[in-house]
Amino acid sequence: MLCVLSTQELQDAEQMLLRDCQETAYPNEVTYLKSPKSRIPRPTLVNQLQFFQDGNGLLRFGGRIQNAPVAESTKFPYLLPKKHLPTRLIVQNAHEKYLNAGTNATVTNIRQKYWIPAIRQCVNAITRKCVTCRRVTGRPYSAPESPPLPKIRVENAPPFTVTGVDFTGAIRTKNNTGTTSKAYICLFTCAATRAIHLEVVTDLSESTFMQAFRRFVSRKSLPKVMISDNATTYQSAATSLRKMFQSASIRTSLSEMGTEWRFIPKRASWYGGFWERLIGLTKVTLKNIIGRAYVTLETLQTITTETECMINNRPLTHVPFSPDDPRPLTPAHLLYGRQTTSLPYSNDIDATNCDVTSDHTSLTKRARMQQTLIDHFRRRWMSEYLTALREHHQKIGCNAQTIKVGDVVLIHDDSPRIRWKLGLVDELLTGMDGLIRAVKLRTTTGVTSRPIVKLYPLEVGSVPTTDLDDITDDV
C-alpha cells in the first residue's frame, strides 16, 4: 500500500534537515545565538547579515524588509551553506520546478525561502551539469593547439606522391540547342609542391570520377596516397580502385606500388585545408573569368586548363624587389623545371638555328639539364618554402582535454539543435603529438567519425560535492 506523507510531516522533516545542516555548517553561529552573552566572539556572518534564531532553533536572515507585504519566509529566509548536499538538492529542485530556468530566475525563486551565500556561483556550478540545459545551450569540446604539419606536407617526395582531391560546386554550361546543364571541376593537388591538376566532369557519379582519375594518373603520376573527405563518390571510387589494383592484369606492374585512400573525419573540412585553399582559389579565378555567363563545355574545359596553368605559376616564396634576386619559386618549377608560360630552355637554343640534332647525346644532355634544374628548385623549396611556413603558425587552443571513451555527446548537424543525434564515444583518435582532435562515435545508424569541436558533451552522471569546490567564499 502506498504511503502518502501529510503536509505537517513534510514540514517537520524539512525543519529537521535544515537544523542538522545549519548545526553542521555553522556551529559557531548557532552556539553564539543560543547564548549571546557568553565570551564567544560575535561571528562575522551574524554581524554582517543580522542572523537570528527562530522558535524552532533555525537560523534566519534578518535583513531590512520586515515591513514588506510578502510572506514570512521571504522576509526572514532560512540560512543554507553553499557547499552542502541539501543545498544542492534544493537548487536542483528549484531549477527543474521552474522549467529549467536560467540563473537569475532560479536565484529569485530560491530567495523566496532560503538565503545562500554566493548563491549565483552555487547555482551556476549546479545548473551547468543539467543535461536538459546542456542539450540546448551547452558548448562543444575545445580544440587543442594546432599540431605540427604532417610529414606528407614537408617531405621531399616526387610531385603528387600524396594527393588531395575535391570537387567545386556546380557550374552552369549551355549547349548548341540553348539548354543548360551542370558541370563540375575535380581538383587534384599535391600536398608538398602545392601543384594542381583540374579535370572538368559532367556529374559526380563514380564512373565519371574514375575517368577523371585515370586522366590525371596518365598525365601526372600514380599517387601513393589519396586524401579526400567522406563524400559518397570518393568512398565508392576507393572500392573500385581496390578492385582494380587487385586485378591479375596489373598486379605485376603495381607489385610494389599502390594507392592508399584516406578519408578525413566527417564535417571537418579544415582537415583538408591544403586542398580547400586551392578550391577557393580556383573558384575565385573562374568567377573572375566567367562571371555570370553560361559557356559551353568546350569553353569551360579551355578556361579550366588555363586556370590550372596560372595557379601552378603562382609564387610559393617571397617575391623579390630587386631584379638581381632569383625569381620566386612556383609549383611549375617543381613539376617541369620552369614556368609553363615561358619557352623551354630559350637561353640554350639559338633561334637562328632551327636544325637541332636530336641524337642520343643531346637528349641525354637535356634530360640531365632538366633534372639539374628541378633538383635546384627542390633545394630552394626546402630552404625557402618550408622555412616560410613557420610565419603562419598561430598558437591557439586548449590542451586540457576532458573527452573520454563512453561519453554521451550531441553530434553537430545542419538541422536545428533540438534534432541533433546522440552518440557514444567509441574510440579516441590521437595525433602524433598525443592530443585528441577526432573520435569515432557509435550512433543509431552505425559507427562514424567526427572532430571533437563538433561534439557537445552531456553530463549524465550525478554531480559530486567536490564539483562545488570552485565556489568562492564571498558572501
C-alpha positions as CSV (number, residue, x, y, z in Angstrom):
1,M,0.0,0.0,0.0
2,L,1.4,3.4,-1.0
3,C,2.1,5.7,2.0
4,V,1.3,9.3,1.4
5,L,3.0,11.9,3.7
6,S,1.0,14.7,5.1
7,T,1.9,18.4,4.8
8,Q,2.8,18.6,8.5
9,E,5.1,15.5,8.2
10,L,6.9,17.1,5.2
11,Q,7.4,20.4,7.1
12,D,8.7,18.6,10.2
13,A,11.2,16.6,8.0
14,E,12.3,19.8,6.3
15,Q,12.9,21.6,9.6
16,M,14.9,18.6,10.9
17,L,17.0,18.6,7.8
18,L,17.7,22.3,7.9
19,R,18.6,22.2,11.6
20,D,21.1,19.4,11.1
21,C,22.5,21.2,8.0
22,Q,23.0,24.5,9.9
23,E,24.4,22.9,13.0
24,T,27.0,21.1,10.8
25,A,28.0,24.1,8.7
26,Y,27.6,26.9,11.2
27,P,28.4,25.6,14.7
28,N,29.9,28.9,15.9
29,E,26.9,30.9,14.8
30,V,24.4,28.5,16.4
31,T,26.4,28.5,19.7
32,Y,26.6,32.3,19.8
33,L,22.9,32.8,19.1
34,K,21.9,30.3,21.8
35,S,24.0,32.3,24.4
36,P,24.8,35.7,23.0
37,K,26.1,36.9,26.4
38,S,28.8,34.3,26.5
39,R,32.5,35.1,25.9
40,I,32.3,33.7,22.4
41,P,33.2,36.4,19.8
42,R,30.4,37.5,17.6
43,P,30.8,35.7,14.2
44,T,31.3,37.8,11.1
45,L,28.2,36.2,9.3
46,V,25.9,37.2,12.2
47,N,27.4,40.7,12.3
48,Q,27.0,41.3,8.5
49,L,23.7,39.7,7.7
50,Q,21.8,40.1,11.1
51,F,21.0,36.5,11.5
52,F,18.8,35.3,14.4
53,Q,17.4,32.0,15.7
54,D,13.7,31.5,15.4
55,G,11.5,29.5,17.8
56,N,12.4,26.2,16.1
57,G,16.1,26.8,16.5
58,L,16.7,27.6,12.8
59,L,19.0,30.4,11.6
60,R,17.2,33.1,9.6
61,F,18.3,36.2,7.8
62,G,17.0,39.4,9.3
63,G,17.6,42.0,6.6
64,R,15.6,45.2,6.2
65,I,12.3,44.2,4.6
66,Q,10.4,43.3,7.7
67,N,7.6,45.7,6.7
68,A,7.3,44.5,3.1
69,P,3.9,42.9,2.1
70,V,5.5,39.4,1.4
71,A,5.4,36.0,3.1
72,E,7.2,35.5,6.4
73,S,9.6,33.1,4.8
74,T,10.5,35.7,2.2
75,K,11.1,38.4,4.9
76,F,13.3,36.1,7.0
77,P,14.7,33.3,4.8
78,Y,16.5,30.3,6.2
79,L,20.3,30.2,6.0
80,L,21.8,27.4,4.0
81,P,25.5,26.7,3.4
82,K,26.7,26.9,-0.2
83,K,28.6,23.6,-0.1
84,H,26.1,21.0,1.3
85,L,24.0,18.2,0.0
86,P,20.6,19.7,1.0
87,T,21.6,23.0,-0.7
88,R,22.4,21.1,-3.9
89,L,19.1,19.3,-3.8
90,I,17.2,22.5,-3.2
91,V,18.9,24.3,-6.1
92,Q,18.2,21.3,-8.4
93,N,14.6,21.1,-7.4
94,A,14.1,24.8,-8.0
95,H,15.8,24.7,-11.4
96,E,13.6,21.8,-12.5
97,K,10.4,23.0,-10.9
98,Y,10.5,26.3,-12.9
99,L,11.2,24.5,-16.2
100,N,15.0,24.7,-16.3
101,A,15.0,28.4,-15.8
102,G,18.2,30.4,-16.1
103,T,20.4,31.6,-13.3
104,N,18.5,34.8,-12.5
105,A,15.1,33.1,-12.4
106,T,16.5,30.2,-10.3
107,V,18.1,32.6,-7.8
108,T,14.9,34.7,-7.5
109,N,12.8,31.6,-6.7
110,I,15.2,30.2,-4.1
111,R,15.4,33.5,-2.3
112,Q,11.7,33.4,-1.6
113,K,12.5,31.0,1.2
114,Y,16.3,30.4,1.6
115,W,19.4,32.6,1.8
116,I,22.6,31.0,0.4
117,P,25.9,32.9,0.5
118,A,27.4,33.3,-3.0
119,I,24.2,31.9,-4.4
120,R,24.9,32.8,-8.1
121,Q,28.1,30.8,-8.1
122,C,26.4,28.0,-6.4
123,V,23.5,27.9,-8.9
124,N,25.9,28.1,-11.8
125,A,28.0,25.3,-10.5
126,I,24.9,23.0,-10.3
127,T,22.8,24.1,-13.3
128,R,25.7,23.7,-15.8
129,K,25.6,20.0,-15.0
130,C,21.9,19.9,-16.1
131,V,21.5,17.5,-19.1
132,T,18.4,19.3,-20.4
133,C,20.2,22.7,-20.4
134,R,23.3,21.3,-22.0
135,R,21.3,19.9,-24.9
136,V,20.1,23.4,-25.6
137,T,22.9,25.8,-24.6
138,G,25.9,23.6,-23.9
139,R,29.3,24.3,-25.6
140,P,31.4,21.8,-27.6
141,Y,34.7,20.4,-26.6
142,S,37.6,22.8,-27.0
143,A,40.1,22.2,-29.8
144,P,43.7,21.7,-28.8
145,E,46.6,23.7,-30.2
146,S,47.5,23.4,-33.8
147,P,49.6,20.3,-34.5
148,P,52.9,20.3,-36.4
149,L,52.4,19.9,-40.2
150,P,52.1,16.2,-41.1
151,K,55.1,14.5,-42.8
152,I,53.3,14.3,-46.1
153,R,53.3,18.2,-46.3
154,V,57.0,18.7,-45.7
155,E,58.8,15.6,-47.1
156,N,60.9,15.9,-50.2
157,A,58.9,13.5,-52.4
158,P,58.1,13.4,-56.2
159,P,55.1,15.6,-57.2
160,F,51.7,14.2,-56.5
161,T,53.1,11.4,-54.3
162,V,50.4,12.5,-51.8
163,T,47.4,14.0,-53.5
164,G,44.3,15.6,-52.1
165,V,41.1,15.6,-54.2
166,D,37.9,17.7,-54.0
167,F,35.1,19.0,-56.2
168,T,34.0,22.6,-56.8
169,G,30.3,23.5,-56.9
170,A,28.1,23.2,-59.9
171,I,28.9,25.4,-62.9
172,R,26.1,26.0,-65.5
173,T,27.0,25.3,-69.1
174,K,25.0,25.6,-72.3
175,N,25.0,23.6,-75.5
176,N,24.2,24.4,-79.1
177,T,20.5,24.0,-78.6
178,G,20.4,26.6,-75.8
179,T,19.6,24.2,-73.0
180,T,21.7,24.3,-69.8
181,S,23.3,21.6,-67.8
182,K,25.6,21.3,-64.8
183,A,29.4,20.6,-64.8
184,Y,31.9,20.3,-62.0
185,I,35.6,20.6,-61.7
186,C,37.6,17.9,-59.9
187,L,40.8,19.2,-58.3
188,F,43.8,17.1,-57.6
189,T,46.5,18.9,-55.6
190,C,50.0,17.8,-54.4
191,A,50.4,18.1,-50.7
192,A,54.1,19.1,-50.9
193,T,54.6,21.1,-54.1
194,R,51.1,22.7,-54.0
195,A,50.6,22.0,-57.7
196,I,47.2,21.3,-59.0
197,H,45.5,19.3,-61.8
198,L,42.0,20.2,-62.9
199,E,39.5,18.0,-64.7
200,V,36.0,19.0,-65.9
201,V,33.4,16.4,-65.2
202,T,29.7,16.4,-66.1
203,D,28.4,14.7,-62.9
204,L,29.5,13.3,-59.6
205,S,29.0,9.7,-60.3
206,E,31.6,7.0,-59.6
207,S,32.3,6.2,-63.2
208,T,32.8,9.8,-64.2
209,F,35.2,10.3,-61.3
210,M,37.1,7.2,-62.2
211,Q,37.5,8.5,-65.8
212,A,38.9,11.8,-64.4
213,F,41.2,9.9,-62.1
214,R,42.6,7.9,-65.0
215,R,43.2,11.0,-67.0
216,F,45.0,12.6,-64.0
217,V,47.2,9.5,-63.5
218,S,48.1,9.3,-67.2
219,R,49.2,13.0,-67.3
220,K,50.9,13.3,-63.9
221,S,51.7,10.1,-61.9
222,L,50.1,7.4,-59.8
223,P,49.8,8.8,-56.3
224,K,50.9,6.8,-53.3
225,V,48.3,8.3,-51.0
226,M,45.0,9.9,-51.9
227,I,43.2,12.0,-49.3
228,S,39.7,13.3,-49.5
229,D,36.6,14.0,-47.5
230,N,33.9,11.4,-46.8
231,A,31.8,12.1,-49.9
232,T,29.9,9.1,-51.2
233,T,31.6,9.4,-54.6
234,Y,35.0,9.0,-53.1
235,Q,34.1,6.0,-50.9
236,S,32.7,4.2,-53.9
237,A,35.7,5.2,-56.0
238,A,38.0,3.8,-53.3
239,T,36.3,0.5,-53.5
240,S,36.6,0.4,-57.3
241,L,40.3,1.3,-57.0
242,R,41.0,-1.5,-54.6
243,K,39.3,-4.0,-57.0
244,M,41.2,-2.5,-60.0
245,F,44.6,-2.7,-58.3
246,Q,43.9,-6.3,-57.2
247,S,43.2,-7.5,-60.8
248,A,45.7,-10.0,-62.2
249,S,46.4,-8.0,-65.3
250,I,48.1,-5.1,-63.5
251,R,49.2,-6.8,-60.3
252,T,52.7,-7.3,-61.7
253,S,53.3,-3.6,-62.6
254,L,51.8,-2.5,-59.2
255,S,53.5,-5.1,-57.1
256,E,55.4,-2.5,-55.1
257,M,53.1,0.4,-55.9
258,G,49.5,1.2,-55.0
259,T,47.3,4.0,-53.9
260,E,46.2,4.2,-50.3
261,W,42.9,6.0,-49.9
262,R,42.5,8.0,-46.7
263,F,39.4,9.9,-45.5
264,I,39.3,12.9,-43.2
265,P,36.7,12.9,-40.4
266,K,33.2,13.9,-41.5
267,R,32.3,17.5,-41.3
268,A,35.9,18.6,-40.7
269,S,36.8,20.5,-43.8
270,W,39.8,22.1,-42.1
271,Y,41.5,18.7,-42.0
272,G,41.8,19.1,-45.8
273,G,42.9,22.7,-45.7
274,F,45.7,22.2,-48.2
275,W,43.1,21.4,-51.0
276,E,40.3,23.6,-49.7
277,R,42.5,26.6,-50.0
278,L,43.1,25.8,-53.7
279,I,39.5,25.0,-54.3
280,G,38.7,28.6,-53.1
281,L,41.4,30.0,-55.3
282,T,40.1,28.1,-58.3
283,K,36.6,29.3,-57.7
284,V,37.7,32.9,-57.4
285,T,39.7,32.7,-60.7
286,L,36.7,31.1,-62.6
287,K,34.3,33.7,-61.2
288,N,36.6,36.5,-62.4
289,I,36.8,35.0,-65.9
290,I,33.3,33.6,-66.4
291,G,31.2,35.8,-64.1
292,R,27.5,35.0,-64.5
293,A,27.8,34.0,-68.2
294,Y,26.9,30.5,-69.4
295,V,29.7,29.0,-71.5
296,T,29.8,25.7,-73.5
297,L,31.5,22.7,-72.1
298,E,34.4,23.0,-74.5
299,T,35.0,26.7,-73.4
300,L,34.8,25.6,-69.8
301,Q,37.5,23.0,-70.4
302,T,39.8,25.6,-72.1
303,I,39.3,28.1,-69.3
304,T,39.9,25.4,-66.7
305,T,43.1,24.4,-68.3
306,E,44.3,28.0,-68.4
307,T,43.3,28.4,-64.8
308,E,45.4,25.4,-63.9
309,C,48.4,26.9,-65.7
310,M,48.1,30.2,-63.9
311,I,47.6,28.7,-60.5
312,N,50.7,26.4,-61.0
313,N,52.6,29.6,-61.9
314,R,51.7,31.4,-58.6
315,P,54.7,32.2,-56.3
316,L,55.3,30.0,-53.3
317,T,58.2,32.1,-51.9
318,H,58.8,35.7,-51.4
319,V,58.5,37.9,-54.4
320,P,61.8,39.9,-54.7
321,F,62.0,43.6,-55.2
322,S,65.4,43.7,-56.9
323,P,65.8,42.3,-60.5
324,D,69.0,40.7,-59.5
325,D,67.3,38.4,-56.9
326,P,66.2,35.0,-58.1
327,R,62.6,34.6,-59.3
328,P,60.1,33.3,-56.8
329,L,59.6,29.6,-56.7
330,T,56.4,28.2,-58.2
331,P,54.8,24.8,-58.4
332,A,55.6,24.7,-62.1
333,H,59.3,24.9,-61.3
334,L,59.0,21.8,-59.2
335,L,57.0,20.0,-61.9
336,Y,58.7,21.0,-65.1
337,G,61.8,22.9,-64.1
338,R,60.4,26.2,-65.5
339,Q,57.2,28.3,-65.6
340,T,54.8,26.9,-68.2
341,T,54.2,30.4,-69.6
342,S,57.9,30.6,-70.8
343,L,59.7,28.9,-73.6
344,P,61.7,25.8,-72.5
345,Y,65.4,26.5,-72.3
346,S,65.2,29.5,-74.5
347,N,68.6,30.7,-73.5
348,D,70.3,27.5,-74.6
349,I,68.7,27.4,-78.1
350,D,70.0,29.5,-81.0
351,A,66.8,31.0,-82.5
352,T,68.6,31.3,-85.9
353,N,69.5,27.6,-85.9
354,C,66.3,25.6,-86.1
355,D,68.0,22.4,-87.1
356,V,68.6,20.9,-83.6
357,T,70.1,17.5,-83.6
358,S,68.0,15.0,-81.6
359,D,70.6,12.4,-81.1
360,H,71.3,10.3,-78.0
361,T,73.9,12.7,-76.7
362,S,71.8,15.9,-77.0
363,L,68.8,14.2,-75.5
364,T,70.8,12.9,-72.6
365,K,72.3,16.3,-72.0
366,R,68.9,18.0,-72.0
367,A,67.5,15.4,-69.7
368,R,70.4,15.9,-67.3
369,M,69.9,19.7,-67.6
370,Q,66.2,19.4,-66.8
371,Q,66.9,17.2,-63.8
372,T,69.6,19.6,-62.5
373,L,67.1,22.5,-62.7
374,I,64.4,20.5,-60.9
375,D,66.9,19.5,-58.2
376,H,67.9,23.1,-57.8
377,F,64.3,24.1,-57.3
378,R,63.8,21.3,-54.9
379,R,66.7,22.6,-52.8
380,R,65.1,26.1,-52.9
381,W,61.8,24.5,-51.9
382,M,63.4,23.1,-48.8
383,S,65.4,26.2,-47.9
384,E,62.9,28.9,-48.7
385,Y,59.4,27.5,-48.8
386,L,59.5,25.2,-45.8
387,T,61.1,27.8,-43.5
388,A,58.4,30.3,-44.6
389,L,55.7,28.0,-43.4
390,R,56.6,29.0,-39.8
391,E,55.4,32.5,-40.4
392,H,51.8,31.5,-40.5
393,H,51.8,29.4,-37.2
394,Q,49.2,30.5,-34.7
395,K,49.3,29.1,-31.2
396,I,45.7,28.9,-30.2
397,G,43.6,26.3,-28.5
398,C,43.4,24.5,-25.1
399,N,45.4,21.3,-24.5
400,A,43.4,20.4,-21.3
401,Q,41.1,17.7,-22.7
402,T,38.2,16.0,-20.9
403,I,36.7,13.8,-23.6
404,K,36.9,10.1,-22.9
405,V,35.6,6.8,-24.2
406,G,32.0,6.3,-23.0
407,D,30.9,10.0,-23.1
408,V,27.5,10.7,-24.4
409,V,27.6,13.6,-26.8
410,L,25.4,15.6,-29.1
411,I,26.6,15.5,-32.7
412,H,26.5,18.9,-34.5
413,D,24.5,18.9,-37.7
414,D,23.0,21.4,-40.1
415,S,19.5,20.8,-38.7
416,P,18.0,22.6,-35.7
417,R,19.8,21.8,-32.5
418,I,16.8,20.0,-31.0
419,R,17.1,17.4,-33.7
420,W,20.8,16.6,-33.3
421,K,21.5,13.0,-32.8
422,L,23.1,11.4,-29.7
423,G,26.3,9.5,-30.0
424,L,28.6,7.4,-27.7
425,V,32.4,8.0,-27.9
426,D,33.7,4.6,-29.0
427,E,37.4,5.4,-29.8
428,L,39.7,8.3,-29.4
429,L,41.8,9.3,-32.4
430,T,45.1,10.6,-31.1
431,G,47.5,12.7,-33.2
432,M,51.3,12.4,-33.4
433,D,51.5,15.0,-30.6
434,G,49.3,12.8,-28.3
435,L,46.3,15.2,-28.4
436,I,42.8,14.2,-29.4
437,R,41.2,16.1,-32.3
438,A,38.7,13.5,-33.6
439,V,36.9,10.4,-32.3
440,K,34.9,7.5,-33.5
441,L,31.2,7.5,-32.5
442,R,28.6,4.9,-32.2
443,T,25.2,6.1,-33.2
444,T,21.8,4.5,-34.0
445,T,22.9,4.3,-37.7
446,G,26.3,2.8,-37.1
447,V,29.9,4.0,-36.4
448,T,31.1,7.3,-37.8
449,S,33.9,9.8,-37.1
450,R,33.7,13.5,-36.0
451,P,36.1,16.2,-34.9
452,I,35.7,17.0,-31.2
453,V,34.8,20.6,-31.9
454,K,31.6,19.3,-33.5
455,L,30.6,17.3,-30.3
456,Y,28.7,18.7,-27.4
457,P,29.1,16.8,-24.1
458,L,26.2,15.8,-21.9
459,E,26.7,15.3,-18.2
460,V,24.6,12.3,-17.5
461,G,26.1,11.4,-14.1
462,S,25.3,12.9,-10.7
463,V,27.2,16.0,-9.6
464,P,29.6,15.2,-6.8
465,T,30.0,17.6,-3.9
466,T,33.6,18.2,-4.9
467,D,32.4,19.9,-8.1
468,L,31.3,22.8,-6.0
469,D,34.8,23.5,-4.7
470,D,35.3,26.3,-7.2
471,I,32.8,28.4,-5.5
472,T,34.4,31.3,-3.7
473,D,33.8,32.3,-0.1
474,D,32.3,35.7,-0.9
475,V,29.1,36.4,0.8
